[in-house]
Amino acid sequence: MQEDDLRGLAKIMAFMRAVSILIVLMNFYWFCYSFFYQHGWTLEVLEEILINFQRTSGLFSNSLNSKLFALTLLALSCLGTKGVKNERIKWQNINICLISGSLLFLADFPLLKISTSLYMLSTSIGFILLMVAGLWMSRLLKTRLMDDPFNNENESFMQETRLIENEYSVNLPTKFYYKGKWNDGWISVVNVFRASIVLGTPGSGKSYAIVNNYIKQHIEKGFAMYIYDFKFDDLSVIAYNHLLKHSNQYKIKPKFYVINFDDPRRSHRCNPLSPKFMTDISDAYESAYTIMLNLNKSWVQKSGDFFVESPIILLAAIIWYLKIYDNGKYCTFPHAIELLNKKYADIFTILTSYSELENYLSPFLDAWEGGAQDQLQGQIASAKIPLSRMISPQLYYVMTGDDFSLDINNPNEPKILCVGNNPDRQNIYSAALGLYNSRIVKMINKKGKLKSSVIIDELPTIYFRGLDNLIATARSNKVAVCLGFQDFSQLIRDYGDKEAKVIQNTVGNIFSGQVVGETAKSLSERFGKIVQKRQSISINRNDTSSSISTQLDSLIPASKISTLSQGMFVGAVADNYDEKIEQKIFHAQIVVDNEKVAAETKKYKPIPQIRSFLSETGEDVMVKEIDENYRQIKLDVANIISNELTRIKNDPELAHLIRQD
């Protein structure tokens, strides 16, 4: 607005205020005429004007008419008031002036009957208070910047309110803030096969609000499922009870299996190195790689180093040897550990007697034949020392049975498998569970299988070999992956920078509760920018002026992500060709019916005991049976070495391999 226009507007407002004051004075003269007459303050000309004015407008039919007219002019005049904003003005002060001023100004006949002087005094004070309140209010209304100090209005946006559901989707009800109110909405993950990441610091609600819903809704839609339950049995109990309730959603009812090293009574037995599922020595290498990197997380950053690859190759050779020996009868992880811990002279004599392993073990053979005993001992110790931590009768027992196979999405034998870790024994159990992971990844990522879901909570606690490849290629094979962890820095630390970046950048659906630092910045950049209004205020001794501009700024800034409340999530979802989602980004509270969840939880049945370990006489023989299995494995390995050395001695072509260490 031009300076001349502003001056003209100011004059109009001043004129309206003067007319308002004049109307109040005319009210006094009309209704308090006796007071003016007693003091000789009357004018015949003024009386004629007022009488004519009353005859045409009826303004003085009662005192309230003229007061309301004066009040309207006063309000209009205050809207265009110029002045300096006073930061000490508060809405509380304005409200006090408005209420007290209205009561005094609009008081009518009761005061007139008591005293005309009191009526004029109260009306004047009331008018002044209303004028002050109007002036203060106009100054506050002009400078609304401080009403939204955290820029919530600018950073709120319209979100998806439609429920878009299909046979694979996960749908989460939400409440989001937009245009000054909370609205109902939906997060519809219509393409779960493009993988999902759930981020959040401890206590942000990622498991309660999201991971649990993935488990429940996928069971309701007939998915086979693999669940890595870090704090066993938090997720496993949910899966078990939901399967009991919704088993009719499957054409063939799936069987529920558990791997639990802490309590063999409540664990099935499964051999992750089953020879029928290993077709090439590369499968043995994959298994060895997974085991060793779970035992030595720092090796992820040293891939390719001599003292990293050597123990992996040695363990892979032992696994493959057990696969080809006696048709794989002893091909189990516990047998591999025990064999590795035997005399290295016996191990190399036996392994090199097989032509398919001779070239594989050439680095060790060179050290052996060259007399580099220290180097050879170092190579073997790099494998022995970490694997020795895993020698446990209970772990041996669980990993040598054959209750089920790991093809969880076999259409003829669908399964829901929960593997349980223990935070107190994480370093030991993670290697064994990582072995199950790597085998499952290879077996489920095939065509013609049942739709399946892989739920990994607290991902950095386990090294998941081939996870990046699973995310990138499993979409066509209907494998939905949901990964829960706390921060991108965890992923980089435990998976290495390259693999962590691949996982971050290939995931299509992302949920994030409160996260801080680089993770919050990365997410803010992912969500992009939006045009936002900016108001700037200039205050000088005579006037207050404001200007409004627009600029591109972060839709969800990192500072907002780092201060999210529990249950509040930001993120983005992917859509399909035939299920377009215009607003893929969300910043909302995921609504969970706490009473319903609590009622369901109360009715949950514990996961049943799988083995009783009771003898015919009722005696608990669990410890005895587990110890017998442990001794049998040691005896098997001793017999293997004895039989193999005898075979080599009796074979003229191999007898030269027998050497002293």
Secondary structure, 3 states (H helix, E strand, C coil): CCHHHHHHHHHHHHHHHHHHHHHHHHHHHHHCHHHHHHCCCCCHHHHHHHHHHHHHHCCCCCHHHHHHHHHHHHHHHHHCCCCCCCCCCCHHHHHHHHHHHHHHHHCCHHHHHHCHHHHHHHHHHHHHHHHHHHHHHHHHHHCHHHHCCCCHHHHCCCCCCCCCCCCCCEEEEEEEEECCEEEEEEEEECCHHHCEEEECCCCCCHHHHHHHHHHHHHHHCCCEEEEEECCCCHHHHHHHHHHHHHHHHCCCCCEEEEEECCCHHHCCCCCCCCHHHCCCHHHHHHHHHHHHHHHCHHHHHHCCCHHHHHHHHHHHHHHHHHHHHHHHCCCCHHHHHHHHCCCHHHHHHHHCCCHHHHCCCHHHHHHHHCCCHHHHHHHHHHHHHHHHCCCCHHHHHHCCCCCCCCCCCCCCCCEEEEEECCHHHHHHHHHHHHHHHHHHHHHHCCCCCCCEEEEEECHHHCCCCCHHHHHHHHHHHCEEEEEEECCHHHHHHHHCHHHHHHHHHHCCEEEECCCCHHHHHHHHHHHCEEEEEEEEEEECCCCEEEEEEEEEEECCCHHHHCCCCCCEEEEECCCECCECCCCCEEEEEECCCHHHHHHHHHHCCCCCCCCCCECCCCCECHHHHHHHHHHHHHHHHHHHHHHHHHHHHCCCCCHHHCCCC
